[in-house]
């Protein structure tokens, strides 16, 4: 599956592709994200899903430093609403290679899930990934 990267305004990137399949589990989400791994800095990604759980767009929301990536809910949900997303999968990479969530990762996920519930666009999973492995908040019952 080859994805085409397009530049959006405000510095966000989106990937579109016509061969994208439904994402029904965390491993499928990881397969979509794996090629996005950046060993130089943390990046926060959004996969906007339609009602069939097909990715509409994969959008780079924020780019940070080697071990930190600031994410504001406004930036995430602006893109979700703009894409008319039915549901979301959020993700970020850990350049260190350790996919264990930090306390900040857990706190941010809880905050984003509360807000997603309010606007009725559910977050199905939060994936922390490297080029070889991933951690799923859903699989570990943190969502």
KOLFI-134228 format. One record per residue: z, y, x of N, C-alpha, C, O in turn. Coordinates in nm, 4 decimals, m for minus. Example, Ala and Ser with C-alpha at 12.3 -4.5 7.8 and 13.67 -1.06 7.14 Angstrom:
// KOLFI-134228
> n_pz / n_py / n_px / ca_pz / ca_py / ca_px / c_pz / c_py / c_px / o_pz / o_py / o_px
> 0.7800 / m0.5690 / 1.3190 / 0.7800 / m0.4500 / 1.2300 / 0.7800 / m0.3300 / 1.3200 / 0.8465 / m0.3319 / 1.4236
> 0.7080 / m0.2250 / 1.2850 / 0.7140 / m0.1060 / 1.3670 / 0.7870 / 0.0030 / 1.2900 / 0.8039 / 0.1138 / 1.3409
// end
This chain:
// KOLFI-134228
> n_pz / n_py / n_px / ca_pz / ca_py / ca_px / c_pz / c_py / c_px / o_pz / o_py / o_px
> 0.0000 / m0.1155 / 0.0843 / 0.0000 / 0.0000 / 0.0000 / 0.0000 / 0.1228 / 0.0896 / 0.0939 / 0.1415 / 0.1670
> m0.0995 / 0.2048 / 0.0819 / m0.1099 / 0.3254 / 0.1616 / m0.0821 / 0.4446 / 0.0712 / m0.1411 / 0.4563 / m0.0362
> 0.0077 / 0.5332 / 0.1141 / 0.0432 / 0.6502 / 0.0366 / m0.0169 / 0.7742 / 0.0999 / m0.0255 / 0.7846 / 0.2223
> m0.0570 / 0.8648 / 0.0191 / m0.1133 / 0.9906 / 0.0654 / m0.0049 / 1.0978 / 0.0553 / 0.0561 / 1.1146 / m0.0502
> 0.0188 / 1.1695 / 0.1637 / 0.1200 / 1.2748 / 0.1660 / 0.0517 / 1.4078 / 0.1340 / m0.0503 / 1.4427 / 0.1934
> 0.1102 / 1.4815 / 0.0384 / 0.0572 / 1.6136 / 0.0059 / 0.1700 / 1.7155 / 0.0175 / 0.2855 / 1.6834 / m0.0103
> 0.1382 / 1.8355 / 0.0576 / 0.2356 / 1.9410 / 0.0740 / 0.2539 / 2.0132 / m0.0592 / 0.1571 / 2.0559 / m0.1221
> 0.3799 / 2.0259 / m0.1008 / 0.4146 / 2.1031 / m0.2190 / 0.4763 / 2.2349 / m0.1734 / 0.5101 / 2.2500 / m0.0561
> 0.4912 / 2.3299 / m0.2647 / 0.5545 / 2.4540 / m0.2275 / 0.7031 / 2.4321 / m0.2027 / 0.7565 / 2.3276 / m0.2399
> 0.7694 / 2.5260 / m0.1424 / 0.9090 / 2.5217 / m0.1011 / 0.9346 / 2.4144 / 0.0032 / 1.0481 / 2.3692 / 0.0180
> 0.8320 / 2.3726 / 0.0756 / 0.8520 / 2.2799 / 0.1853 / 0.8698 / 2.1346 / 0.1466 / 0.8929 / 2.0509 / 0.2339
> 0.8597 / 2.1016 / 0.0183 / 0.8768 / 1.9620 / m0.0226 / 0.7459 / 1.8865 / m0.0028 / 0.6375 / 1.9433 / m0.0160
> 0.7574 / 1.7596 / 0.0284 / 0.6403 / 1.6747 / 0.0422 / 0.6427 / 1.5713 / m0.0687 / 0.7494 / 1.5288 / m0.1129
> 0.5258 / 1.5314 / m0.1130 / 0.5175 / 1.4257 / m0.2136 / 0.4160 / 1.3237 / m0.1677 / 0.3167 / 1.3564 / m0.1027
> 0.4425 / 1.2016 / m0.2021 / 0.3483 / 1.0950 / m0.1720 / 0.2939 / 1.0424 / m0.3033 / 0.3702 / 1.0118 / m0.3949
> 0.1650 / 1.0322 / m0.3124 / 0.1046 / 0.9770 / m0.4320 / 0.0125 / 0.8648 / m0.3906 / m0.0408 / 0.8646 / m0.2797
> m0.0057 / 0.7724 / m0.4770 / m0.0936 / 0.6604 / m0.4479 / m0.1207 / 0.5828 / m0.5751 / m0.0322 / 0.5699 / m0.6597
> m0.2388 / 0.5322 / m0.5896 / m0.2736 / 0.4642 / m0.7119 / m0.2343 / 0.3173 / m0.7101 / m0.2393 / 0.2523 / m0.8144
> m0.1953 / 0.2625 / m0.5949 / m0.1612 / 0.1217 / m0.5854 / m0.0106 / 0.0985 / m0.5922 / 0.0354 / m0.0100 / m0.5567
> 0.0663 / 0.1954 / m0.6359 / 0.2105 / 0.1808 / m0.6395 / 0.2506 / 0.0931 / m0.7580 / 0.1989 / 0.1086 / m0.8686
> 0.3442 / 0.0004 / m0.7327 / 0.3903 / m0.0930 / m0.8334 / 0.5255 / m0.0495 / m0.8869 / 0.5913 / 0.0365 / m0.8285
> 0.5666 / m0.1086 / m0.9974 / 0.6978 / m0.0797 / m1.0538 / 0.8078 / m0.1099 / m0.9533 / 0.7956 / m0.1993 / m0.8696
> 0.9151 / m0.0332 / m0.9639 / 1.0317 / m0.0561 / m0.8790 / 1.1418 / m0.1100 / m0.9691 / 1.2082 / m0.0345 / m1.0400
> 1.1605 / m0.2421 / m0.9653 / 1.2593 / m0.3068 / m1.0510 / 1.3837 / m0.3511 / m0.9762 / 1.4750 / m0.4074 / m1.0366
> 1.3892 / m0.3265 / m0.8447 / 1.5080 / m0.3633 / m0.7683 / 1.5164 / m0.2780 / m0.6411 / 1.4230 / m0.2061 / m0.6058
> 1.6277 / m0.2881 / m0.5760 / 1.6531 / m0.2060 / m0.4572 / 1.5604 / m0.2399 / m0.3423 / 1.5189 / m0.1512 / m0.2677
> 1.5275 / m0.3669 / m0.3272 / 1.4387 / m0.4059 / m0.2181 / 1.2999 / m0.3444 / m0.2368 / 1.2373 / m0.3018 / m0.1398
> 1.2521 / m0.3397 / m0.3603 / 1.1217 / m0.2773 / m0.3865 / 1.1258 / m0.1284 / m0.3526 / 1.0288 / m0.0740 / m0.2998
> 1.2375 / m0.0628 / m0.3825 / 1.2523 / 0.0788 / m0.3472 / 1.2512 / 0.0943 / m0.1952 / 1.1872 / 0.1852 / m0.1424
> 1.3215 / 0.0061 / m0.1253 / 1.3241 / 0.0105 / 0.0209 / 1.1836 / m0.0066 / 0.0779 / 1.1471 / 0.0624 / 0.1731
> 1.1052 / m0.0967 / 0.0216 / 0.9690 / m0.1174 / 0.0717 / 0.8850 / 0.0091 / 0.0603 / 0.8011 / 0.0364 / 0.1462
> 0.9075 / 0.0861 / m0.0457 / 0.8354 / 0.2128 / m0.0626 / 0.8839 / 0.3152 / 0.0400 / 0.8046 / 0.3939 / 0.0919
> 1.0128 / 0.3141 / 0.0688 / 1.0736 / 0.4144 / 0.1565 / 1.0659 / 0.3814 / 0.3051 / 1.0715 / 0.4718 / 0.3885
> 1.0534 / 0.2569 / 0.3387 / 1.0624 / 0.2107 / 0.4770 / 0.9717 / 0.2890 / 0.5722 / 1.0119 / 0.3223 / 0.6837
> 0.8522 / 0.3175 / 0.5286 / 0.7578 / 0.3900 / 0.6150 / 0.7965 / 0.5366 / 0.6333 / 0.7400 / 0.6055 / 0.7182
> 0.8919 / 0.5844 / 0.5545 / 0.9359 / 0.7233 / 0.5636 / 1.0462 / 0.7432 / 0.6674 / 1.0891 / 0.8560 / 0.6915
> 1.0923 / 0.6338 / 0.7290 / 1.2045 / 0.6446 / 0.8222 / 1.1720 / 0.7400 / 0.9364 / 1.0659 / 0.7318 / 0.9983
> 1.2656 / 0.8305 / 0.9626 / 1.2540 / 0.9283 / 1.0702 / 1.3745 / 0.9096 / 1.1616 / 1.4880 / 0.9305 / 1.1187
> 1.3519 / 0.8713 / 1.2847 / 1.4627 / 0.8481 / 1.3775 / 1.5159 / 0.9778 / 1.4396 / 1.6158 / 0.9755 / 1.5115
> 1.4503 / 1.0898 / 1.4124 / 1.4904 / 1.2178 / 1.4714 / 1.5899 / 1.2970 / 1.3870 / 1.6699 / 1.3735 / 1.4408
> 1.5854 / 1.2790 / 1.2554 / 1.6743 / 1.3561 / 1.1687 / 1.6884 / 1.2883 / 1.0326 / 1.6054 / 1.2066 / 0.9927
> 1.7961 / 1.3245 / 0.9626 / 1.8153 / 1.2740 / 0.8272 / 1.7229 / 1.3485 / 0.7315 / 1.7001 / 1.4687 / 0.7453
> 1.6701 / 1.2742 / 0.6338 / 1.5859 / 1.3306 / 0.5290 / 1.6318 / 1.2733 / 0.3955 / 1.6693 / 1.1564 / 0.3865
> 1.6286 / 1.3560 / 0.2932 / 1.6699 / 1.3136 / 0.1596 / 1.5457 / 1.3077 / 0.0708 / 1.4720 / 1.4056 / 0.0591
> 1.5235 / 1.1925 / 0.0088 / 1.4025 / 1.1655 / m0.0699 / 1.4345 / 1.1417 / m0.2163 / 1.5437 / 1.0968 / m0.2512
> 1.3388 / 1.1721 / m0.3000 / 1.3456 / 1.1455 / m0.4438 / 1.2249 / 1.0624 / m0.4825 / 1.1117 / 1.0967 / m0.4485
> 1.2486 / 0.9530 / m0.5537 / 1.1401 / 0.8782 / m0.6163 / 1.1512 / 0.9057 / m0.7653 / 1.2461 / 0.8616 / m0.8301
> 1.0543 / 0.9783 / m0.8195 / 1.0493 / 1.0088 / m0.9621 / 0.9744 / 0.8951 / m1.0317 / 0.8598 / 0.8654 / m0.9981
> 1.0402 / 0.8320 / m1.1290 / 0.9835 / 0.7158 / m1.1973 / 0.9416 / 0.7499 / m1.3394 / 1.0040 / 0.8327 / m1.4057
> 0.8346 / 0.6847 / m1.3854 / 0.7942 / 0.6994 / m1.5252 / 0.8630 / 0.5921 / m1.6086 / 0.9478 / 0.5196 / m1.5568
> 0.8287 / 0.5804 / m1.7357 / 0.8965 / 0.4866 / m1.8244 / 0.8717 / 0.3405 / m1.7891 / 0.9480 / 0.2534 / m1.8309
> 0.7673 / 0.3123 / m1.7135 / 0.7405 / 0.1762 / m1.6670 / 0.8011 / 0.1512 / m1.5291 / 0.7757 / 0.0478 / m1.4671
> 0.8804 / 0.2455 / m1.4820 / 0.9431 / 0.2419 / m1.3491 / 0.8413 / 0.2415 / m1.2362 / 0.8675 / 0.1886 / m1.1282
> 0.7255 / 0.3004 / m1.2616 / 0.6261 / 0.3233 / m1.1570 / 0.6589 / 0.4572 / m1.0913 / 0.6880 / 0.5547 / m1.1607
> 0.6546 / 0.4625 / m0.9605 / 0.6770 / 0.5912 / m0.8931 / 0.5657 / 0.6900 / m0.9283 / 0.4478 / 0.6626 / m0.9059
> 0.6043 / 0.8039 / m0.9832 / 0.5082 / 0.9104 / m1.0089 / 0.4823 / 0.9868 / m0.8801 / 0.3680 / 1.0164 / m0.8451
> 0.5914 / 1.0183 / m0.8098 / 0.5836 / 1.0874 / m0.6818 / 0.7043 / 1.0511 / m0.5980 / 0.8117 / 1.0197 / m0.6493
> 0.6835 / 1.0562 / m0.4693 / 0.7918 / 1.0418 / m0.3728 / 0.7999 / 1.1757 / m0.3017 / 0.7047 / 1.2182 / m0.2363
> 0.9140 / 1.2418 / m0.3149 / 0.9245 / 1.3811 / m0.2731 / 1.0350 / 1.3980 / m0.1686 / 1.1480 / 1.3536 / m0.1885
> 1.0012 / 1.4617 / m0.0589 / 1.1008 / 1.4986 / 0.0408 / 1.1751 / 1.6220 / m0.0110 / 1.1165 / 1.7291 / m0.0272
> 1.3041 / 1.6050 / m0.0364 / 1.3851 / 1.7132 / m0.0935 / 1.4465 / 1.8004 / 0.0155 / 1.4521 / 1.9227 / 0.0024
> 1.4924 / 1.7369 / 0.1230 / 1.5618 / 1.8121 / 0.2271 / 1.5486 / 1.7412 / 0.3613 / 1.5412 / 1.6185 / 0.3682
> 1.5458 / 1.8200 / 0.4660 / 1.5403 / 1.7682 / 0.6025 / 1.6566 / 1.8301 / 0.6783 / 1.6772 / 1.9513 / 0.6726
> 1.7333 / 1.7467 / 0.7498 / 1.8527 / 1.7961 / 0.8161 / 1.8501 / 1.7775 / 0.9658 / 1.7475 / 1.7954 / 1.0314
> 1.9662 / 1.7410 / 1.0185 / 1.9821 / 1.7192 / 1.1621 / 1.9942 / 1.5690 / 1.1877 / 1.9680 / 1.4877 / 1.0991
> 2.0331 / 1.5341 / 1.3067 / 2.0444 / 1.3932 / 1.3449 / 2.1439 / 1.3161 / 1.2584 / 2.1254 / 1.1971 / 1.2332
> 2.2498 / 1.3843 / 1.2128 / 2.3514 / 1.3122 / 1.1355 / 2.3954 / 1.3832 / 1.0076 / 2.5009 / 1.3515 / 0.9527
> 2.3163 / 1.4781 / 0.9601 / 2.3542 / 1.5517 / 0.8391 / 2.2295 / 1.6056 / 0.7701 / 2.1351 / 1.6515 / 0.8344
> 2.2321 / 1.5985 / 0.6374 / 2.1206 / 1.6527 / 0.5599 / 2.1765 / 1.7194 / 0.4344 / 2.2242 / 1.6507 / 0.3440
> 2.1711 / 1.8519 / 0.4279 / 2.2242 / 1.9200 / 0.3094 / 2.1341 / 1.8962 / 0.1882 / 2.0116 / 1.9028 / 0.1978
> 2.1971 / 1.8685 / 0.0749 / 2.1220 / 1.8467 / m0.0495 / 2.1893 / 1.9261 / m0.1594 / 2.3085 / 1.9094 / m0.1856
> 2.1132 / 2.0118 / m0.2229 / 2.1667 / 2.0865 / m0.3364 / 2.1110 / 2.0243 / m0.4641 / 1.9908 / 1.9995 / m0.4731
> 2.1961 / 1.9989 / m0.5622 / 2.1483 / 1.9385 / m0.6874 / 2.0308 / 2.0140 / m0.7497 / 1.9401 / 1.9526 / m0.8060
> 2.0326 / 2.1448 / m0.7398 / 1.9252 / 2.2268 / m0.7974 / 1.7889 / 2.1848 / m0.7424 / 1.6918 / 2.1757 / m0.8175
> 1.7814 / 2.1591 / m0.6121 / 1.6543 / 2.1210 / m0.5499 / 1.6080 / 1.9837 / m0.5975 / 1.4892 / 1.9626 / m0.6219
> 1.7016 / 1.8915 / m0.6103 / 1.6687 / 1.7565 / m0.6561 / 1.6217 / 1.7565 / m0.8018 / 1.5162 / 1.7017 / m0.8338
> 1.7006 / 1.8184 / m0.8893 / 1.6690 / 1.8123 / m1.0324 / 1.5516 / 1.9017 / m1.0713 / 1.4853 / 1.8765 / m1.1720
> 1.5254 / 2.0057 / m0.9925 / 1.4055 / 2.0870 / m1.0169 / 1.2818 / 1.9984 / m1.0078 / 1.1939 / 2.0035 / m1.0938
> 1.2762 / 1.9173 / m0.9024 / 1.1605 / 1.8294 / m0.8838 / 1.1566 / 1.7191 / m0.9899 / 1.0490 / 1.6826 / m1.0372
> 1.2716 / 1.6667 / m1.0269 / 1.2769 / 1.5625 / m1.1296 / 1.2232 / 1.6134 / m1.2630 / 1.1458 / 1.5452 / m1.3301
> 1.2648 / 1.7331 / m1.3001 / 1.2180 / 1.7922 / m1.4266 / 1.0705 / 1.8297 / m1.4160 / 0.9943 / 1.8082 / m1.5103
> 1.0305 / 1.8846 / m1.3040 / 0.8905 / 1.9222 / m1.2836 / 0.7984 / 1.8006 / m1.2991 / 0.6883 / 1.8126 / m1.3528
> 0.8430 / 1.6847 / m1.2526 / 0.7628 / 1.5625 / m1.2613 / 0.7794 / 1.4900 / m1.3940 / 0.7175 / 1.3861 / m1.4166
> 0.8637 / 1.5452 / m1.4826 / 0.8916 / 1.4824 / m1.6116 / 0.9379 / 1.3382 / m1.5902 / 0.8929 / 1.2467 / m1.6592
> 1.0270 / 1.3193 / m1.4950 / 1.0740 / 1.1862 / m1.4574 / 1.1580 / 1.1240 / m1.5677 / 1.2392 / 1.1909 / m1.6314
> 1.1372 / 0.9965 / m1.5887 / 1.2164 / 0.9180 / m1.6831 / 1.3478 / 0.8749 / m1.6163 / 1.4530 / 0.8725 / m1.6802
> 1.3401 / 0.8414 / m1.4888 / 1.4556 / 0.7986 / m1.4102 / 1.4287 / 0.8312 / m1.2637 / 1.3161 / 0.8624 / m1.2250
> 1.5344 / 0.8233 / m1.1831 / 1.5247 / 0.8606 / m1.0426 / 1.5828 / 0.7527 / m0.9520 / 1.6744 / 0.6798 / m0.9901
> 1.5287 / 0.7445 / m0.8337 / 1.5924 / 0.6753 / m0.7233 / 1.6010 / 0.7788 / m0.6120 / 1.5010 / 0.8396 / m0.5737
> 1.7212 / 0.7973 / m0.5613 / 1.7393 / 0.8906 / m0.4509 / 1.7613 / 0.8092 / m0.3238 / 1.8045 / 0.6941 / m0.3291
> 1.7314 / 0.8693 / m0.2116 / 1.7431 / 0.7952 / m0.0858 / 1.7546 / 0.8914 / 0.0309 / 1.7091 / 1.0056 / 0.0250
> 1.8163 / 0.8426 / 0.1362 / 1.8132 / 0.9158 / 0.2624 / 1.8234 / 0.8163 / 0.3764 / 1.8741 / 0.7052 / 0.3607
> 1.7742 / 0.8589 / 0.4904 / 1.7744 / 0.7731 / 0.6081 / 1.8963 / 0.8017 / 0.6947 / 1.9539 / 0.9103 / 0.6892
> 1.9345 / 0.7032 / 0.7744 / 2.0378 / 0.7194 / 0.8763 / 1.9744 / 0.6890 / 1.0120 / 1.9555 / 0.5724 / 1.0466
> 1.9418 / 0.7920 / 1.0884 / 1.8795 / 0.7712 / 1.2198 / 1.9619 / 0.6833 / 1.3143 / 1.9063 / 0.6222 / 1.4056
> 2.0931 / 0.6763 / 1.2935 / 2.1799 / 0.5950 / 1.3793 / 2.1499 / 0.4459 / 1.3680 / 2.1857 / 0.3685 / 1.4568
> 2.0846 / 0.4054 / 1.2596 / 2.0583 / 0.2637 / 1.2365 / 2.1658 / 0.1963 / 1.1536 / 2.1466 / 0.0830 / 1.1094
> 2.2789 / 0.2627 / 1.1311 / 2.3887 / 0.2089 / 1.0504 / 2.3713 / 0.2574 / 0.9067 / 2.3769 / 0.3776 / 0.8809
> 2.3507 / 0.1661 / 0.8145 / 2.3258 / 0.2045 / 0.6748 / 2.4533 / 0.2160 / 0.5912 / 2.4457 / 0.2377 / 0.4702
> 2.5693 / 0.2019 / 0.6533 / 2.6953 / 0.2153 / 0.5807 / 2.7097 / 0.3580 / 0.5284 / 2.6941 / 0.4531 / 0.6049
> 2.7393 / 0.3747 / 0.3984 / 2.7536 / 0.5109 / 0.3450 / 2.8784 / 0.5800 / 0.4000 / 2.9828 / 0.5173 / 0.4183
> 2.8657 / 0.7084 / 0.4254 / 2.9798 / 0.7896 / 0.4674 / 3.0540 / 0.8357 / 0.3418 / 3.0044 / 0.8203 / 0.2302
> 3.1715 / 0.8914 / 0.3611 / 3.2454 / 0.9477 / 0.2476 / 3.1657 / 1.0602 / 0.1821 / 3.1691 / 1.0761 / 0.0601
> 3.0936 / 1.1387 / 0.2636 / 3.0101 / 1.2459 / 0.2089 / 2.8961 / 1.1873 / 0.1238 / 2.8607 / 1.2434 / 0.0202
> 2.8391 / 1.0743 / 0.1682 / 2.7327 / 1.0083 / 0.0912 / 2.7853 / 0.9643 / m0.0454 / 2.7188 / 0.9833 / m0.1473
> 2.9035 / 0.9062 / m0.0468 / 2.9632 / 0.8571 / m0.1719 / 2.9960 / 0.9732 / m0.2644 / 2.9689 / 0.9672 / m0.3843
> 3.0538 / 1.0781 / m0.2093 / 3.0900 / 1.1964 / m0.2888 / 2.9653 / 1.2617 / m0.3493 / 2.9645 / 1.2966 / m0.4673
> 2.8605 / 1.2781 / m0.2685 / 2.7362 / 1.3381 / m0.3176 / 2.6738 / 1.2517 / m0.4270 / 2.6267 / 1.3041 / m0.5279
> 2.6732 / 1.1214 / m0.4079 / 2.6137 / 1.0307 / m0.5067 / 2.6855 / 1.0417 / m0.6403 / 2.6212 / 1.0488 / m0.7450
> 2.8166 / 1.0431 / m0.6374 / 2.8942 / 1.0564 / m0.7619 / 2.8629 / 1.1882 / m0.8315 / 2.8459 / 1.1926 / m0.9534
> 2.8556 / 1.2946 / m0.7538 / 2.8257 / 1.4274 / m0.8099 / 2.6868 / 1.4289 / m0.8738 / 2.6703 / 1.4764 / m0.9861
> 2.5871 / 1.3766 / m0.8019 / 2.4505 / 1.3761 / m0.8548 / 2.4384 / 1.2872 / m0.9788 / 2.3642 / 1.3198 / m1.0715
> 2.5102 / 1.1763 / m0.9806 / 2.5059 / 1.0866 / m1.0976 / 2.5692 / 1.1530 / m1.2202 / 2.5195 / 1.1368 / m1.3317
> 2.6778 / 1.2273 / m1.2006 / 2.7391 / 1.3018 / m1.3126 / 2.6405 / 1.4028 / m1.3693 / 2.6251 / 1.4137 / m1.4909
> 2.5744 / 1.4759 / m1.2819 / 2.4777 / 1.5761 / m1.3273 / 2.3565 / 1.5110 / m1.3935 / 2.3050 / 1.5615 / m1.4933
> 2.3116 / 1.4001 / m1.3382 / 2.1970 / 1.3293 / m1.3958 / 2.2283 / 1.2822 / m1.5373 / 2.1423 / 1.2857 / m1.6254
> 2.3503 / 1.2389 / m1.5580 / 2.3905 / 1.1947 / m1.6914 / 2.3851 / 1.3108 / m1.7908 / 2.3443 / 1.2930 / m1.9056
> 2.4262 / 1.4288 / m1.7464 / 2.4238 / 1.5474 / m1.8325 / 2.2820 / 1.5858 / m1.8752 / 2.2598 / 1.6255 / m1.9896
> 2.1869 / 1.5737 / m1.7832 / 2.0498 / 1.6119 / m1.8182 / 1.9661 / 1.4923 / m1.8656 / 1.8466 / 1.5050 / m1.8923
> 2.0318 / 1.3762 / m1.8752 / 1.9709 / 1.2551 / m1.9311 / 1.8484 / 1.2066 / m1.8538 / 1.7495 / 1.1623 / m1.9122
> 1.8576 / 1.2161 / m1.7215 / 1.7599 / 1.1536 / m1.6321 / 1.8422 / 1.0674 / m1.5366 / 1.8917 / 1.1178 / m1.4357
> 1.8576 / 0.9388 / m1.5665 / 1.9491 / 0.8557 / m1.4878 / 1.9034 / 0.8331 / m1.3435 / 1.7844 / 0.8228 / m1.3139
> 2.0026 / 0.8260 / m1.2560 / 1.9792 / 0.7844 / m1.1181 / 2.0049 / 0.6346 / m1.1144 / 2.1180 / 0.5903 / m1.1344
> 1.9014 / 0.5569 / m1.0893 / 1.9121 / 0.4115 / m1.0903 / 1.9710 / 0.3563 / m0.9606 / 2.0347 / 0.2509 / m0.9609
> 1.9498 / 0.4269 / m0.8508 / 2.0011 / 0.3791 / m0.7233 / 1.9989 / 0.4917 / m0.6214 / 1.9242 / 0.5887 / m0.6347
> 2.0807 / 0.4770 / m0.5216 / 2.0773 / 0.5610 / m0.4021 / 2.0640 / 0.4641 / m0.2860 / 2.1500 / 0.3783 / m0.2658
> 1.9576 / 0.4774 / m0.2107 / 1.9275 / 0.3888 / m0.0993 / 1.9508 / 0.4641 / 0.0310 / 1.9001 / 0.5747 / 0.0495
> 2.0279 / 0.4035 / 0.1211 / 2.0374 / 0.4528 / 0.2590 / 1.9542 / 0.3554 / 0.3405 / 1.9757 / 0.2344 / 0.3338
> 1.8586 / 0.4076 / 0.4181 / 1.7650 / 0.3172 / 0.4833 / 1.7372 / 0.3525 / 0.6286 / 1.7561 / 0.4654 / 0.6739
> 1.6915 / 0.2500 / 0.6988 / 1.6347 / 0.2659 / 0.8324 / 1.4958 / 0.2034 / 0.8246 / 1.4478 / 0.1725 / 0.7155
> 1.4323 / 0.1848 / 0.9372 / 1.3017 / 0.1204 / 0.9344 / 1.3127 / m0.0309 / 0.9165 / 1.2118 / m0.0977 / 0.8939
> 1.4352 / m0.0862 / 0.9265 / 1.4521 / m0.2318 / 0.9203 / 1.5437 / m0.2810 / 0.8081 / 1.5313 / m0.3956 / 0.7649
> 1.6342 / m0.1974 / 0.7608 / 1.7301 / m0.2432 / 0.6603 / 1.7695 / m0.1287 / 0.5675 / 1.7330 / m0.0132 / 0.5893
> 1.8456 / m0.1642 / 0.4625 / 1.8874 / m0.0639 / 0.3649 / 2.0236 / m0.0990 / 0.3072 / 2.0709 / m0.2121 / 0.3186
> 2.0845 / m0.0008 / 0.2459 / 2.2076 / m0.0169 / 0.1696 / 2.1794 / 0.0393 / 0.0310 / 2.1259 / 0.1494 / 0.0177
> 2.2151 / m0.0359 / m0.0713 / 2.1936 / 0.0064 / m0.2094 / 2.3269 / 0.0351 / m0.2759 / 2.4141 / m0.0517 / m0.2799
> 2.3436 / 0.1555 / m0.3280 / 2.4640 / 0.1892 / m0.4034 / 2.4698 / 0.1056 / m0.5304 / 2.5785 / 0.0669 / m0.5733
> 2.3562 / 0.0774 / m0.5908 / 2.3517 / m0.0036 / m0.7126 / 2.3951 / m0.1474 / m0.6836 / 2.4803 / m0.2018 / m0.7539
> 2.3377 / m0.2080 / m0.5818 / 2.3733 / m0.3468 / m0.5471 / 2.5216 / m0.3592 / m0.5107 / 2.5824 / m0.4638 / m0.5329
> 2.5791 / m0.2533 / m0.4554 / 2.7187 / m0.2540 / m0.4168 / 2.8105 / m0.1933 / m0.5226 / 2.9268 / m0.1629 / m0.4961
> 2.7560 / m0.1765 / m0.6424 / 2.8300 / m0.1319 / m0.7608 / 2.8992 / 0.0046 / m0.7429 / 3.0087 / 0.0275 / m0.7942
> 2.8325 / 0.0940 / m0.6691 / 2.8815 / 0.2304 / m0.6537 / 2.8087 / 0.3267 / m0.7458 / 2.8407 / 0.4455 / m0.7499
> 2.7108 / 0.2757 / m0.8200 / 2.6425 / 0.3530 / m0.9254 / 2.6561 / 0.2714 / m1.0517 / 2.6076 / 0.3124 / m1.1572
// end
